[in-house]
Amino acid sequence: MQIRARLGISADGYVTTPNGWPAQTADPAFASGQSHGIREFLADCEAALMGRTTFEPALTNSRWPWPDLDVFVLGSRRPEGTPDHVTTDSDPVRLLEKVRAANRGGDVHLIGGPRTIGTFHALGALDRLELVVVPMLFGGGMRLTPALSPDADLTFLSQRALPGGSVEIVYSCTGSREDLPDKPASQR
Ligand SMILES: NC(=O)c1ccc[n+]([C@@H]2O[C@H](COP(=O)([O-])OP(=O)(O)OC[C@H]3O[C@@H](n4cnc5c(N)ncnc54)[C@H](OP(=O)(O)O)[C@@H]3O)[C@@H](O)[C@H]2O)c1
């Protein structure tokens, strides 16, 4: 199992638009059906992990966004209307244990937002940071940093041009795994 954060990001470094929407949703290619590589990415994933702020809009969506994934949410309270099959916890270490206990060998999509990615990175649990740079300038919005520290210890793994003008960049988070005493070798 790998924990993989994957985020859209504008060319000037914002992961949300100025009004808080994930960066890739502002890309005109998104409206015309471009998936920004998410389908291939999700083929390796069995679970979605996110913060409460990122999760809550799904409760009023007409369509459940993660029909094929186990869903885990970090937050101090369980939002009203959360389906029974969603696991919530206020403690990131405990939530991580639940994610690992449920894991059947697939990867975990760490959806975000920045605060939750920063939390799991600080715990040494983030294996991959995957950025999809959309060809847009926002001039404002949320940044991945400072929640994700500048000494993130990223190692470049791959890049890929996506249809529609975006570029996918994948880093491994090298400081993350070996020093985690509670992580079984089979899950590193
Ligand atoms: N560009 C992209 O691909 C992308 C992807 C996902 C999200 N986003 C954007 O990111 C924004 C939300 O990001 P965000 O960072 O504000 O929120 P977030 O990470 O989604 O959720 C934050 C919440 O998670 C819980 N949490 C986080 N760290 C914790 C910790 N250490 N201990 C306990 N609880 C913790 C807290 O819940 P409680 O308040 O309940 O305690 C906190 O308020 C949205 O605008 C969304 O659109 C962008």
Ligand as a Chemical Component Dictionary entry (heavy atoms), coordinates in Angstrom:
data_LIG
# 
_chem_comp.id                   LIG 
_chem_comp.type                 NON-POLYMER 
_chem_comp.pdbx_formal_charge   0 
_chem_comp.three_letter_code    LIG 
# 
loop_
_chem_comp_atom.comp_id 
_chem_comp_atom.atom_id 
_chem_comp_atom.alt_atom_id 
_chem_comp_atom.type_symbol 
_chem_comp_atom.charge 
_chem_comp_atom.model_Cartn_x 
_chem_comp_atom.model_Cartn_y 
_chem_comp_atom.model_Cartn_z 
_chem_comp_atom.pdbx_ordinal 
LIG N1  N1  N 0  -6.260  20.941 -5.872 1  
LIG C1  C1  C 0  -6.779  19.809 -5.458 2  
LIG O1  O1  O 0  -6.629  18.790 -6.160 3  
LIG C2  C2  C 0  -7.541  19.756 -4.137 4  
LIG C3  C3  C 0  -7.820  18.506 -3.566 5  
LIG C4  C4  C 0  -8.522  18.469 -2.363 6  
LIG C5  C5  C 0  -8.939  19.646 -1.748 7  
LIG N2  N2  N 1  -8.657  20.846 -2.320 8  
LIG C6  C6  C 0  -9.109  22.111 -1.704 9  
LIG O2  O2  O 0  -8.556  22.203 -0.403 10 
LIG C7  C7  C 0  -9.395  23.049 0.364  11 
LIG C8  C8  C 0  -9.552  22.453 1.766  12 
LIG O3  O3  O 0  -8.266  22.274 2.318  13 
LIG P1  P1  P 0  -7.984  22.454 3.888  14 
LIG O4  O4  O 0  -6.536  22.200 4.074  15 
LIG O5  O5  O -1 -8.580  23.758 4.314  16 
LIG O6  O6  O 0  -8.909  21.370 4.574  17 
LIG P2  P2  P 0  -8.854  19.757 4.649  18 
LIG O7  O7  O 0  -7.458  19.306 4.807  19 
LIG O8  O8  O 0  -9.694  19.174 3.582  20 
LIG O9  O9  O 0  -9.667  19.532 6.015  21 
LIG C9  C9  C 0  -9.222  20.194 7.180  22 
LIG C10 C10 C 0  -9.865  19.523 8.366  23 
LIG O10 O10 O 0  -9.328  18.208 8.544  24 
LIG C11 C11 C 0  -9.148  17.940 9.932  25 
LIG N3  N3  N 0  -7.707  17.875 10.210 26 
LIG C12 C12 C 0  -6.664  18.207 9.403  27 
LIG N4  N4  N 0  -5.482  17.995 10.056 28 
LIG C13 C13 C 0  -5.801  17.537 11.287 29 
LIG C14 C14 C 0  -5.053  17.141 12.419 30 
LIG N5  N5  N 0  -3.709  17.195 12.438 31 
LIG N6  N6  N 0  -5.707  16.711 13.524 32 
LIG C15 C15 C 0  -7.049  16.652 13.538 33 
LIG N7  N7  N 0  -7.838  17.014 12.494 34 
LIG C16 C16 C 0  -7.217  17.458 11.384 35 
LIG C17 C17 C 0  -9.785  19.129 10.660 36 
LIG O11 O11 O 0  -11.164 18.834 10.796 37 
LIG P3  P3  P 0  -12.058 19.475 12.002 38 
LIG O12 O12 O 0  -12.194 20.924 11.684 39 
LIG O13 O13 O 0  -13.352 18.711 11.954 40 
LIG O14 O14 O 0  -11.299 19.224 13.256 41 
LIG C18 C18 C 0  -9.573  20.257 9.663  42 
LIG O15 O15 O 0  -10.424 21.364 9.843  43 
LIG C19 C19 C 0  -10.724 23.149 -0.369 44 
LIG O16 O16 O 0  -10.825 24.476 -0.891 45 
LIG C20 C20 C 0  -10.603 22.151 -1.499 46 
LIG O17 O17 O 0  -11.250 22.585 -2.653 47 
LIG C21 C21 C 0  -7.948  20.929 -3.498 48 
# 
loop_
_chem_comp_bond.comp_id 
_chem_comp_bond.atom_id_1 
_chem_comp_bond.atom_id_2 
_chem_comp_bond.value_order 
_chem_comp_bond.pdbx_ordinal 
LIG N1  C1  SING 1  
LIG C1  O1  DOUB 2  
LIG C1  C2  SING 3  
LIG C2  C3  SING 4  
LIG C2  C21 DOUB 5  
LIG C3  C4  DOUB 6  
LIG C4  C5  SING 7  
LIG C5  N2  DOUB 8  
LIG N2  C6  SING 9  
LIG N2  C21 SING 10 
LIG C6  O2  SING 11 
LIG C6  C20 SING 12 
LIG O2  C7  SING 13 
LIG C7  C8  SING 14 
LIG C7  C19 SING 15 
LIG C8  O3  SING 16 
LIG O3  P1  SING 17 
LIG P1  O4  DOUB 18 
LIG P1  O5  SING 19 
LIG P1  O6  SING 20 
LIG O6  P2  SING 21 
LIG P2  O7  DOUB 22 
LIG P2  O8  SING 23 
LIG P2  O9  SING 24 
LIG O9  C9  SING 25 
LIG C9  C10 SING 26 
LIG C10 O10 SING 27 
LIG C10 C18 SING 28 
LIG O10 C11 SING 29 
LIG C11 N3  SING 30 
LIG C11 C17 SING 31 
LIG N3  C12 SING 32 
LIG N3  C16 SING 33 
LIG C12 N4  DOUB 34 
LIG N4  C13 SING 35 
LIG C13 C14 SING 36 
LIG C13 C16 DOUB 37 
LIG C14 N5  SING 38 
LIG C14 N6  DOUB 39 
LIG N6  C15 SING 40 
LIG C15 N7  DOUB 41 
LIG N7  C16 SING 42 
LIG C17 O11 SING 43 
LIG C17 C18 SING 44 
LIG O11 P3  SING 45 
LIG P3  O12 DOUB 46 
LIG P3  O13 SING 47 
LIG P3  O14 SING 48 
LIG C18 O15 SING 49 
LIG C19 O16 SING 50 
LIG C19 C20 SING 51 
LIG C20 O17 SING 52 
# 
